[in-house]
């Protein structure tokens, strides 16, 4: 399942920023892909929080290359 997030909070620091994004999912999915994130996203500081009965077991950041025409 793919879902887009929206920016809900930004905190600026002297050497970067923290951007909080929120996405809503109506039903549980075995895998969830959050699309539309910036290419410069660093995978180390990515955190995920969930409400309800869902459990996060792993988080992976990657770049999906467009299909060749």
C-alpha positions as CSV (number, residue, x, y, z in Angstrom):
1,X,0.0,0.0,0.0
2,X,1.3,3.5,-0.9
3,X,0.4,6.6,1.0
4,X,1.5,10.2,0.8
5,X,2.4,12.2,3.9
6,X,2.0,15.9,4.7
7,X,4.3,18.2,6.7
8,X,2.7,19.0,10.0
9,X,5.7,20.6,11.9
10,X,9.1,22.0,11.1
11,X,11.9,22.8,13.6
12,X,14.9,24.7,12.3
13,X,18.4,24.2,13.8
14,X,21.7,25.8,13.0
15,X,22.8,22.7,11.1
16,X,19.6,21.3,9.7
17,X,16.0,20.8,10.5
18,X,13.5,18.3,11.8
19,X,10.4,17.8,9.7
20,X,7.4,15.9,11.1
21,X,5.1,14.4,8.5
22,X,1.8,12.7,9.1
23,X,0.0,10.1,7.0
24,X,-3.3,8.5,7.7
25,X,-4.0,4.8,6.8
26,X,-7.6,3.6,7.0
27,X,-6.7,-0.1,7.2
28,X,-3.8,-2.2,8.3
29,X,-1.3,-3.3,5.6
30,X,1.5,-5.8,5.8
31,X,3.8,-3.3,4.0
32,X,3.3,0.5,3.8
33,X,5.3,2.7,1.4
34,X,5.3,6.5,2.1
35,X,5.9,8.3,-1.2
36,X,6.8,11.8,-2.0
37,X,9.7,12.2,0.4
38,X,12.7,14.3,-0.5
39,X,15.6,12.5,-2.2
40,X,18.0,14.1,0.3
41,X,16.3,12.2,3.2
42,X,18.8,10.6,5.6
43,X,17.8,7.1,6.7
44,X,19.4,7.2,10.2
45,X,17.1,9.8,11.8
46,X,13.8,8.4,10.4
47,X,11.3,7.5,13.1
48,X,7.8,6.0,12.9
49,X,5.0,6.2,15.3
50,X,1.6,4.4,15.0
51,X,-1.7,4.7,16.8
52,X,-4.1,1.8,17.3
53,X,-3.2,-1.9,17.2
54,X,-0.5,-1.7,14.5
55,X,3.1,-2.7,15.3
56,X,6.1,-1.4,13.4
57,X,8.8,-4.1,13.0
58,X,11.2,-2.4,10.5
59,X,11.8,0.9,8.7
60,X,13.9,1.1,5.5
61,X,14.7,4.2,3.5
62,X,15.4,3.8,-0.2
63,X,15.2,5.4,-3.6
64,X,13.0,3.9,-6.3
65,X,14.3,4.6,-9.8
66,X,11.8,5.3,-12.5
67,X,11.1,2.4,-15.0
68,X,13.0,2.6,-18.3
69,X,10.8,3.6,-21.2
